[in-house]
Amino acid sequence: MEKLVVIAGTNASGKSDLAVGIARAVDGEVISADSRQVFRGLDLGSGKISPAEMQGVPHHLIDVAEPDTYFSLAQYQKLAYEAIDGALARGKRPLLTGGTGLYINAVADGYELEPGEPVADIRSRVENMSCEELLEIIKRSDPEGAEKLDPCNKRRLERAAEKVMTGKRLENRANKRYDTLVLGITWPRQELYDRIEVRLKRRLEENMIGEVEGLRAAGVSDDFLYRLGLEYRYILLYLQGKLTYEKFYEELFKEIRHLAKEQMTWFRKRQDMIWIDMKDDPLGKALEHIERFMK
């Protein structure tokens, strides 16, 4: 199998900068694994890398879908395979980089996915259910699979319930397409939280609220923005007058930290993850692992 390097990390972990450093050292190209960066116009809110920060390194799977449209895991996987295979054909080293664990696993593990858009009626129903109701629906179809789900992660419960209600498998069968080296970025927890706060304040100073105002003015629906979660949801609630600025900032900061914790929990489930300490020459250590992997 062809070789694929994966760089996984939480929000504000520095994975994008590390990926650029690695790509410049190994003549690589970056394939983004972020469920919100696929949408055009979602720049500051999704933490999208800027052209200057790319330093000339080609990046793929950014800005490939219009806001307010459905973009499935199967669509992402297909485009990621095309980008990876294209990089390999050009003699480049593909680096799958991001924080969306499901996107990473779908490509690295070769999930056999079932295409198709969600049934609007079912999606609407699950979004109005409680976590307890969703879990009960899932248990009736797949009790063993239900045990593996986080009972407090409503978004994942919604997608799982949607699957079983449309007759799809809860667990994805896998057929690996690439030989993978999976590198995970790690920080001491408080330092990561400090980085999250610094980045949040910077993006607000760069007019992240204005970005959401612009999306709404361009016709992007409030429902779409709300379902994106995190920055887009809480800025929307602030603009709708449902949160004061102080409450908006407090709740958003708390939710971003919670997501980082969820991301680390997801990544730690991978038995093949090699952890890179970001306080101990991360680029040098990553390149050492990659050199051994390539041999």
TORMAR-252469 format. One line per 8 residues: number of its first residue (from 1); their letters; for each residue x, y, z of N, C-alpha, C, O, CB. Coordinates in steps of 0.05 Angstrom, whole numbers. Glycine has a CB too. Layout:
% TORMAR-252469
NUM> a> X,Y,Z,X,Y,Z,X,Y,Z,X,Y,Z,X,Y,Z | ... $
END
This chain:
% TORMAR-252469
1> meklvvia> 17,-24,0,0,0,0,17,25,0,40,25,10,-19,0,24 | 7,46,-12,20,72,-11,20,82,18,3,74,34,7,93,-30 | 39,99,25,42,109,53,28,136,56,31,154,39,71,110,61 | 14,139,79,0,164,86,8,171,115,6,155,133,-31,160,83 | 16,197,118,22,207,145,-2,223,155,-13,240,140,48,225,144 | -11,218,179,-33,231,191,-23,248,214,-7,239,231,-55,211,201 | -32,273,216,-26,291,238,-52,300,251,-67,316,239,-8,316,229 | -57,290,275,-83,295,288,-78,312,313,-59,309,328,-97,268,296 $
9> gtnasgks> -96,331,317,-94,349,340,-119,364,345,-137,366,328,-71,368,336 | -121,375,369,-145,390,378,-144,418,367,-125,426,353,-147,390,408 | -165,433,373,-166,461,367,-141,475,380,-134,468,403,-192,474,377 | -129,494,366,-108,510,377,-83,495,385,-67,504,401,-118,526,400 | -80,470,375,-57,454,383,-32,459,367,-10,451,374,-64,425,381 | -34,474,344,-11,479,327,-7,458,306,15,457,294,13,481,344 | -27,442,300,-24,420,281,-20,431,253,-5,419,237,-48,402,281 | -33,453,246,-30,464,219,-2,474,214,10,469,193,-50,487,214 $
17> dlavgiar> 9,488,234,37,498,231,57,475,230,76,475,214,44,517,254 | 52,454,246,70,431,246,68,417,219,89,409,208,63,411,268 | 44,414,208,40,401,182,55,416,160,68,404,142,11,399,175 | 54,443,161,68,459,141,98,455,144,112,452,123,62,489,144 | 108,454,168,137,449,173,145,422,162,167,419,150,144,451,202 | 129,402,167,135,375,157,134,374,127,152,363,114,116,354,169 | 113,387,115,110,386,86,134,399,72,143,390,52,84,401,78 | 144,421,84,167,435,72,192,418,73,210,419,56,172,462,86 $
25> avdgevis> 193,401,94,217,384,98,216,359,80,237,348,72,220,376,127 | 192,348,75,190,323,60,177,326,33,170,306,20,174,303,76 | 174,351,23,162,356,-3,133,345,-3,126,328,-19,178,344,-26 | 118,354,16,91,343,20,68,362,13,73,386,7,87,335,48 | 44,352,13,20,367,10,0,360,32,-1,337,41,7,362,-18 | -15,380,41,-33,376,64,-61,371,54,-72,386,37,-31,401,83 | -74,351,66,-102,345,61,-117,351,87,-113,336,106,-107,315,51 | -133,371,87,-147,379,111,-168,358,119,-183,347,103,-160,406,107 $
33> adsrqvfr> -170,354,146,-191,336,157,-206,352,177,-204,347,202,-178,310,169 | -222,371,168,-238,388,185,-266,392,173,-269,400,150,-224,416,188 | -286,385,189,-313,384,179,-326,412,173,-346,413,160,-331,370,198 | -313,433,183,-324,460,177,-307,475,157,-317,492,143,-326,476,203 | -282,468,155,-265,482,135,-270,474,106,-260,486,88,-236,476,142 | -287,453,103,-295,446,75,-313,468,63,-315,469,39,-309,419,75 | -325,485,80,-345,504,70,-331,531,65,-315,541,80,-367,508,91 | -338,543,42,-328,569,34,-340,590,53,-363,589,61,-335,576,5 $
41> gldlgsgk> -324,610,60,-333,632,76,-331,628,106,-335,646,121,-361,638,69 | -326,603,114,-323,597,142,-293,597,149,-281,576,150,-336,569,150 | -282,621,152,-253,624,154,-244,627,183,-232,609,195,-244,647,138 | -250,650,195,-242,655,223,-255,636,242,-242,625,260,-247,684,231 | -281,631,239,-295,614,257,-286,585,257,-288,572,278,-324,615,250 | -276,576,235,-267,548,233,-237,546,238,-226,524,238,-274,536,206 | -223,569,242,-194,568,246,-179,560,221,-158,547,222,-187,548,267 | -189,568,198,-177,560,172,-150,573,169,-146,596,175,-196,568,148 $
49> ispaemqg> -131,557,159,-104,567,155,-104,588,132,-119,585,113,-84,544,148 | -89,609,135,-88,631,115,-68,624,93,-50,607,98,-81,658,128 | -71,636,69,-51,631,48,-23,637,57,-4,622,49,-58,648,24 | -19,658,73,8,665,82,19,643,100,43,636,99,9,692,96 | 2,632,117,10,611,136,17,585,122,32,568,132,-11,606,157 | 5,581,98,11,557,82,40,556,72,51,535,67,-8,555,59 | 53,579,70,81,582,61,86,567,35,107,554,31,99,571,83 | 67,568,17,70,555,-9,64,526,-10,66,514,-32,98,560,-18 $
57> vphhlidv> 57,514,12,50,485,13,22,481,3,3,494,13,54,473,42 | 17,465,-17,-10,460,-27,-28,448,-5,-19,429,9,-9,442,-51 | -52,458,-2,-72,448,17,-97,440,1,-105,454,-17,-78,469,39 | -108,417,9,-132,407,-4,-155,403,16,-151,402,40,-126,380,-18 | -179,401,5,-204,397,20,-211,421,38,-223,418,59,-201,372,38 | -203,444,30,-211,470,42,-227,485,21,-219,486,-3,-186,487,52 | -250,496,28,-267,511,10,-277,494,-14,-275,503,-37,-252,535,0 | -287,470,-8,-297,453,-30,-327,450,-30,-338,436,-47,-284,425,-27 $
65> aepdtyfs> -341,464,-12,-371,462,-11,-382,490,-4,-370,506,10,-380,441,10 | -407,494,-13,-420,519,-7,-435,517,20,-445,496,27,-440,527,-29 | -435,539,36,-451,539,60,-480,532,54,-490,537,32,-449,566,75 | -494,521,74,-522,514,71,-527,490,53,-550,484,46,-538,538,60 | -506,475,46,-509,451,31,-501,427,48,-486,430,67,-493,452,5 | -511,404,41,-505,379,55,-478,368,45,-474,366,21,-527,358,52 | -460,363,64,-434,352,57,-429,327,74,-426,330,99,-411,373,60 | -429,304,62,-429,279,78,-400,269,83,-381,278,70,-445,258,64 $
73> laqyqkla> -398,250,101,-373,237,106,-364,222,81,-340,222,75,-375,218,130 | -382,210,67,-375,196,42,-364,215,21,-345,208,7,-400,181,31 | -376,238,19,-365,258,0,-337,266,8,-319,268,-9,-383,283,-1 | -333,271,34,-306,279,43,-286,257,37,-265,262,26,-307,284,73 | -293,232,43,-274,210,39,-266,208,9,-243,204,3,-287,184,48 | -286,210,-8,-281,208,-37,-261,230,-46,-242,224,-61,-307,210,-53 | -266,255,-38,-248,277,-45,-221,274,-33,-201,281,-45,-261,304,-37 | -220,264,-8,-194,260,6,-178,239,-9,-154,243,-13,-198,252,35 $
81> yeaidgal> -191,217,-17,-176,197,-32,-165,208,-58,-142,203,-65,-195,173,-38 | -181,224,-71,-172,236,-96,-148,255,-92,-129,255,-107,-195,252,-110 | -149,271,-70,-127,289,-64,-102,274,-56,-80,281,-65,-135,308,-41 | -105,253,-40,-82,237,-32,-69,223,-56,-45,224,-60,-90,216,-10 | -86,211,-72,-75,196,-95,-63,216,-115,-43,209,-128,-98,181,-109 | -74,240,-117,-62,260,-135,-35,269,-125,-16,271,-141,-81,284,-137 | -32,273,-99,-6,280,-88,14,258,-93,37,264,-101,-8,286,-58 | 7,233,-89,25,211,-93,33,209,-122,56,203,-128,12,184,-84 $
89> argkrpll> 14,214,-140,21,213,-169,41,234,-176,56,231,-196,-5,215,-185 | 41,257,-162,60,278,-167,86,274,-153,104,291,-154,48,305,-160 | 89,252,-139,113,246,-124,115,261,-98,137,264,-87,136,253,-141 | 92,271,-87,92,286,-63,83,268,-39,72,247,-44,73,310,-65 | 89,277,-15,82,262,9,56,273,20,56,295,30,104,262,30 | 34,258,19,8,268,30,8,268,61,16,248,73,-15,252,19 | -2,290,72,-4,293,101,-33,299,108,-42,321,105,15,315,112 | -47,279,118,-75,283,126,-75,297,154,-66,285,173,-91,256,127 $
97> tggtglyi> -86,321,155,-82,338,179,-109,349,188,-123,362,172,-62,360,174 | -115,346,214,-140,359,224,-148,349,251,-134,334,264,-162,354,205 | -172,358,259,-182,351,285,-208,337,285,-219,331,306,-184,376,301 | -220,332,261,-245,318,260,-239,288,259,-232,277,238,-262,327,235 | -242,275,282,-234,247,285,-247,228,265,-235,210,255,-239,238,312 | -273,233,260,-288,216,241,-276,218,213,-275,198,199,-317,223,241 | -269,242,205,-257,246,178,-230,231,176,-225,217,157,-253,276,172 | -214,234,197,-188,220,198,-191,190,196,-178,177,180,-173,228,223 $
105> navadgye> -209,179,213,-213,150,214,-224,140,187,-216,119,178,-231,143,237 | -243,155,175,-255,146,150,-234,142,129,-236,123,112,-276,166,141 | -214,159,128,-193,157,107,-171,138,116,-163,121,100,-182,185,101 | -161,142,140,-138,125,150,-146,96,152,-129,79,146,-128,136,177 | -170,90,161,-179,63,164,-195,51,141,-200,27,140,-196,60,189 | -202,69,122,-216,59,98,-244,50,103,-252,29,94,-201,37,86 | -260,67,117,-288,60,122,-302,54,96,-298,69,76,-302,83,137 | -319,34,96,-336,28,73,-362,42,78,-379,32,94,-340,-3,68 $
113> lepgepva> -366,65,66,-388,83,72,-412,79,53,-408,71,30,-379,112,72 | -435,85,63,-459,84,47,-467,112,39,-473,128,57,-483,70,62 | -467,119,13,-473,146,5,-503,152,8,-519,134,13,-465,150,-24 | -509,177,6,-537,185,8,-541,208,27,-528,209,48,-554,162,16 | -560,226,19,-566,249,37,-584,240,59,-598,220,57,-578,272,20 | -585,255,81,-602,249,103,-632,253,95,-638,270,79,-595,265,128 | -649,238,107,-678,243,103,-686,266,121,-683,266,145,-695,217,110 | -696,288,108,-701,313,122,-719,309,146,-715,321,167,-713,333,103 $
121> dirsrven> -740,293,142,-759,289,164,-746,276,188,-750,283,211,-783,272,155 | -729,256,183,-715,242,205,-695,260,218,-693,260,243,-701,216,194 | -680,275,202,-660,294,215,-675,314,232,-665,320,254,-644,308,193 | -697,324,223,-712,343,239,-722,331,266,-721,344,287,-736,354,224 | -730,306,264,-740,292,288,-718,288,308,-722,293,332,-753,265,281 | -695,278,299,-673,272,318,-662,297,331,-654,296,354,-651,256,304 | -662,319,316,-652,344,327,-669,355,350,-660,371,366,-649,365,306 | -694,346,351,-712,355,372,-715,335,395,-732,338,413,-740,361,360 $
129> msceelle> -699,314,395,-700,294,416,-678,299,437,-658,312,431,-696,265,404 | -683,289,461,-663,291,482,-642,269,478,-646,250,463,-676,289,510 | -619,272,492,-598,251,491,-609,224,500,-603,203,488,-574,259,508 | -626,224,520,-638,199,530,-656,186,509,-655,162,506,-654,204,556 | -672,202,496,-689,191,475,-673,180,451,-680,158,441,-709,213,465 | -652,194,444,-636,185,421,-622,159,429,-621,140,412,-615,206,414 | -611,157,453,-597,133,461,-616,109,462,-608,87,456,-585,137,489 | -641,113,470,-661,92,471,-666,81,443,-669,57,439,-687,101,484 $
137> iikrsdpe> -668,99,423,-673,91,395,-649,74,385,-653,53,372,-677,116,377 | -625,83,391,-601,69,382,-599,41,395,-593,22,382,-576,86,388 | -605,40,421,-604,15,436,-622,-6,424,-616,-30,423,-611,19,465 | -646,2,414,-665,-17,403,-654,-31,378,-661,-54,373,-692,-3,397 | -638,-16,363,-627,-27,338,-599,-40,342,-593,-60,329,-625,-6,317 | -583,-28,359,-556,-37,363,-547,-33,391,-532,-13,397,-537,-23,343 | -555,-50,410,-547,-46,438,-517,-45,443,-508,-30,460,-560,-67,455 | -502,-62,429,-473,-63,433,-461,-37,423,-443,-25,435,-461,-87,418 $
145> gaekldpc> -470,-27,400,-459,-2,389,-466,21,406,-450,40,409,-470,2,361 | -490,21,418,-498,43,436,-480,45,460,-475,67,470,-527,38,445 | -469,23,469,-451,24,492,-425,39,487,-412,48,505,-445,-5,502 | -418,41,461,-393,54,454,-396,84,450,-376,98,447,-382,42,429 | -420,94,451,-426,122,446,-424,138,472,-431,129,494,-453,126,433 | -416,163,470,-416,182,492,-445,191,497,-456,204,479,-396,206,487 | -457,184,519,-485,192,524,-490,221,526,-513,230,527,-495,178,548 | -468,238,528,-471,266,531,-465,282,505,-467,306,504,-453,276,553 $
153> nkrrlera> -456,267,484,-449,280,459,-474,279,441,-477,260,425,-424,267,446 | -490,300,442,-516,300,428,-512,299,397,-527,285,384,-532,325,435 | -492,313,387,-489,312,357,-483,284,347,-494,276,327,-466,331,349 | -465,270,361,-459,242,353,-483,224,357,-487,206,341,-434,232,368 | -498,228,378,-522,212,382,-542,217,360,-555,198,351,-534,218,410 | -545,242,352,-563,248,330,-556,234,305,-573,222,291,-564,279,325 | -530,234,298,-521,221,273,-524,191,275,-531,178,255,-492,228,267 | -519,180,299,-523,151,302,-552,143,300,-558,123,288,-511,142,329 $
161> aekvmtgk> -569,158,313,-598,153,312,-608,155,283,-625,139,274,-614,172,330 | -598,175,269,-606,179,241,-598,155,224,-613,146,207,-592,205,230 | -574,144,230,-566,120,215,-585,97,219,-594,85,200,-538,113,224 | -590,90,245,-606,66,250,-635,70,241,-648,51,233,-606,60,280 | -645,96,241,-672,101,233,-675,100,202,-698,97,192,-681,128,242 | -653,102,188,-654,99,158,-643,72,149,-638,68,126,-638,121,145 | -640,54,168,-632,26,162,-603,22,156,-595,2,144,-648,17,139 | -586,42,163,-557,39,158,-543,26,182,-554,25,204,-545,66,151 $
169> rlenrank> -519,16,177,-503,4,198,-492,26,217,-486,48,208,-479,-12,186 | -492,20,242,-480,39,261,-450,39,260,-437,60,260,-489,32,290 | -438,15,258,-409,12,255,-402,10,226,-415,-4,210,-399,-13,270 | -381,24,218,-372,23,190,-352,1,186,-332,-1,202,-359,50,183 | -356,-16,166,-336,-36,159,-312,-21,147,-315,0,135,-347,-57,139 | -288,-33,149,-264,-19,140,-248,-36,121,-247,-61,123,-247,-11,164 | -236,-22,102,-218,-35,82,-195,-16,77,-198,1,59,-234,-43,56 | -174,-18,92,-152,2,91,-141,5,63,-136,-15,48,-130,-6,110 $
177> rydtlvlg> -138,30,55,-127,36,28,-98,44,29,-84,42,9,-144,58,16 | -89,54,53,-62,63,55,-48,52,80,-61,44,100,-61,94,57 | -22,50,79,-5,44,102,-2,70,117,9,89,105,23,30,95 | -10,72,142,-12,98,155,7,100,179,11,81,194,-39,103,164 | 19,124,182,33,132,206,16,154,218,11,175,206,62,143,200 | 6,150,243,-12,169,256,2,183,279,9,170,299,-38,154,266 | 6,209,275,19,225,296,-2,242,310,-18,256,296,42,243,283 | -1,242,336,-20,258,351,-5,280,367,16,275,379,-36,241,370 $
185> itwprqel> -16,304,367,-4,327,381,-14,328,410,-38,326,414,-9,353,366 | 4,333,428,-5,334,456,8,358,470,32,365,466,2,309,471 | -8,371,488,1,393,505,-8,387,533,-27,373,537,-11,420,495 | 6,398,553,-5,398,580,-33,412,579,-35,433,566,14,412,601 | -52,402,593,-80,412,590,-82,442,594,-95,455,577,-98,398,609 | -71,453,615,-74,482,620,-61,498,598,-72,519,591,-62,489,647 | -38,489,588,-26,504,566,-43,504,541,-44,524,526,2,493,560 | -56,481,536,-74,480,513,-98,499,517,-105,514,499,-85,451,509 $
193> ydrievrl> -109,500,541,-131,518,547,-122,547,544,-138,564,534,-142,513,575 | -98,553,552,-87,580,548,-85,587,519,-91,609,510,-60,583,562 | -76,568,503,-73,573,474,-101,577,461,-104,594,444,-59,549,461 | -120,561,471,-148,564,461,-158,593,466,-170,605,449,-167,544,473 | -153,603,490,-163,630,497,-149,651,481,-162,670,471,-158,635,527 | -122,649,478,-108,668,462,-118,669,433,-122,690,422,-77,662,462 | -123,645,422,-132,644,394,-161,655,391,-167,669,372,-132,615,384 | -178,649,411,-205,659,410,-205,690,411,-219,702,396,-221,648,434 $
201> krrleenm> -189,701,429,-188,731,431,-178,743,405,-187,763,396,-171,739,454 | -157,730,393,-146,740,368,-167,740,345,-169,759,330,-122,724,360 | -181,718,344,-201,716,322,-224,736,326,-235,746,306,-212,688,320 | -231,741,350,-252,761,355,-242,789,347,-256,805,336,-260,761,385 | -216,795,353,-204,820,345,-203,822,315,-203,844,304,-176,823,357 | -200,799,301,-199,799,272,-226,800,259,-229,797,235,-184,774,263 | -247,804,275,-275,807,266,-289,781,259,-302,779,238,-275,825,242 | -286,761,276,-301,736,272,-331,741,273,-346,727,259,-292,716,294 $
209> igeveglr> -340,759,290,-369,765,291,-378,777,265,-399,770,255,-375,785,315 | -361,794,253,-368,805,227,-370,784,205,-386,786,187,-347,826,219 | -354,763,208,-355,741,188,-383,728,189,-395,723,168,-334,720,194 | -393,724,213,-420,712,215,-441,731,205,-461,723,192,-426,703,244 | -438,757,211,-457,777,201,-457,776,170,-478,778,158,-450,805,211 | -434,774,159,-431,773,130,-444,748,117,-457,750,97,-403,774,121 | -441,726,131,-454,701,121,-484,703,122,-498,695,103,-445,677,138 | -495,715,143,-524,718,145,-533,737,123,-554,733,111,-532,729,173 $
217> aagvsddf> -518,759,119,-526,779,99,-525,767,71,-540,775,53,-508,803,100 | -508,747,67,-506,733,41,-527,712,37,-528,699,16,-478,721,38 | -544,708,57,-566,689,55,-562,662,68,-579,644,65,-571,685,27 | -539,658,82,-535,633,96,-555,631,119,-557,650,134,-505,630,106 | -568,609,122,-590,607,141,-580,605,170,-558,595,175,-607,583,135 | -596,615,188,-590,613,216,-589,584,225,-574,577,243,-610,629,233 | -606,567,213,-606,539,220,-579,526,214,-569,510,230,-629,525,205 | -568,532,191,-542,521,183,-521,530,202,-504,514,212,-535,529,154 $
225> lyrlgley> -520,556,209,-500,567,227,-503,555,255,-483,549,267,-502,597,229 | -527,551,264,-531,539,290,-521,511,291,-509,502,311,-561,540,298 | -526,496,270,-518,468,270,-488,464,268,-477,443,274,-532,453,247 | -474,485,258,-444,483,257,-432,483,285,-410,473,289,-433,507,242 | -447,493,305,-438,492,332,-416,513,338,-408,529,321,-428,465,339 | -406,511,363,-383,528,372,-385,557,363,-406,570,369,-357,516,361 | -365,568,350,-364,596,344,-388,606,329,-400,627,336,-339,603,328 | -397,591,309,-420,600,293,-446,599,309,-462,617,306,-422,582,268 $
233> ryillylq> -450,579,325,-474,578,341,-475,601,362,-496,614,364,-476,551,356 | -453,605,376,-454,625,398,-453,653,387,-465,671,400,-431,620,417 | -440,658,365,-441,685,353,-469,690,343,-480,712,346,-421,688,330 | -482,670,331,-510,673,322,-528,680,345,-544,698,343,-519,647,308 | -525,666,367,-542,671,391,-537,699,401,-556,713,410,-537,651,413 | -512,708,400,-506,736,409,-519,756,390,-531,776,399,-475,740,409 | -517,751,363,-528,770,344,-559,770,345,-572,790,339,-520,762,316 | -571,748,354,-600,746,357,-609,759,383,-633,761,388,-609,717,356 $
241> gkltyekf> -590,768,399,-597,781,425,-604,761,447,-615,769,467,-620,799,421 | -597,736,443,-604,715,463,-582,712,484,-587,700,504,-609,689,449 | -558,723,478,-536,723,497,-524,750,499,-521,764,478,-515,701,489 | -515,759,522,-499,783,524,-471,776,514,-464,753,511,-498,793,554 | -455,796,509,-428,791,499,-412,775,520,-398,756,513,-413,817,492 | -415,783,545,-400,769,566,-408,739,568,-391,722,570,-405,782,593 | -434,734,566,-444,707,568,-436,691,543,-429,668,544,-475,706,571 | -437,704,520,-429,692,494,-400,682,496,-394,660,490,-433,711,471 $
249> yeelfkei> -382,700,506,-354,693,508,-349,671,528,-335,652,522,-337,718,516 | -362,673,551,-359,652,572,-368,625,562,-353,605,566,-375,660,596 | -391,623,549,-402,597,540,-385,586,517,-380,562,516,-431,601,531 | -377,604,499,-361,594,476,-334,584,485,-326,562,476,-357,617,455 | -321,598,502,-295,589,512,-297,561,526,-281,544,522,-283,609,532 | -319,559,541,-324,533,555,-328,511,535,-318,489,539,-348,535,574 | -344,516,514,-350,495,494,-326,487,478,-323,464,470,-372,505,476 | -308,507,471,-284,500,456,-266,482,472,-254,463,462,-270,526,447 $
257> rhlakeqm> -263,488,498,-247,471,515,-259,443,517,-245,423,518,-245,484,543 | -286,442,519,-299,416,520,-294,400,495,-290,376,496,-329,419,525 | -295,414,472,-290,400,446,-261,389,446,-257,367,437,-294,419,422 | -242,405,455,-214,396,456,-211,370,472,-197,352,465,-195,418,467 | -226,370,495,-226,346,511,-238,322,496,-227,300,498,-241,351,538 | -260,326,482,-272,305,466,-254,295,444,-252,271,439,-299,315,454 | -240,314,431,-222,306,410,-200,289,420,-193,269,408,-210,332,396 | -188,296,443,-167,279,455,-178,252,463,-164,232,459,-155,293,480 $
265> twfrkrqd> -202,250,473,-214,225,480,-217,207,455,-211,184,456,-242,229,493 | -225,219,433,-229,205,408,-202,195,398,-199,171,390,-242,224,386 | -182,212,398,-156,204,387,-142,183,404,-129,165,393,-137,229,386 | -147,183,430,-134,164,448,-145,136,444,-134,116,453,-138,172,476 | -168,134,429,-179,107,424,-162,93,402,-164,68,400,-208,110,415 | -146,108,387,-130,95,366,-106,82,379,-90,96,392,-122,116,345 | -103,57,375,-80,42,386,-54,48,371,-32,43,382,-86,12,385 | -56,58,346,-32,63,330,-22,92,333,-3,100,318,-38,57,302 $
273> miwidmkd> -34,108,350,-26,136,353,1,139,366,7,127,387,-47,151,369 | 19,154,353,45,161,364,43,190,373,38,208,357,68,157,344 | 48,196,399,43,222,409,68,240,407,91,231,412,35,221,439 | 64,264,398,85,284,394,82,306,415,62,320,415,85,296,365 | 102,309,433,101,329,453,109,356,441,131,360,431,121,323,477 | 90,375,441,94,400,427,114,418,442,121,440,432,68,415,424 | 123,410,465,143,426,480,171,414,478,190,423,491,135,427,510 | 174,394,461,199,380,458,206,374,429,204,352,420,199,353,474 $
281> dplgkale> 214,395,415,223,393,387,203,377,370,210,356,359,251,381,385 | 178,386,368,158,370,354,165,365,324,160,343,315,131,384,355 | 176,385,310,182,380,282,204,359,279,202,341,263,191,407,269 | 225,361,296,247,342,294,238,314,300,245,295,287,269,350,313 | 221,311,322,211,285,329,193,273,308,194,249,302,197,286,356 | 176,290,297,158,281,276,173,271,252,167,250,241,138,303,268 | 193,286,244,209,278,220,225,252,225,229,237,207,229,300,213 | 233,248,250,246,222,257,227,199,253,235,179,241,257,223,286 $
289> hierfmk> 203,202,263,183,180,259,176,176,230,173,153,221,157,187,275 | 174,197,215,167,195,186,190,181,171,185,165,153,162,223,174 | 215,188,177,237,176,164,238,146,169,242,130,150,264,188,173 | 233,137,194,232,108,200,209,95,185,211,73,175,229,104,230 | 186,109,184,162,99,171,167,94,141,158,74,130,138,118,175 | 180,113,129,185,111,100,205,89,93,204,79,70,195,138,90 | 222,82,112,240,60,106,227,33,108,239,12,104,264,61,125 $
END
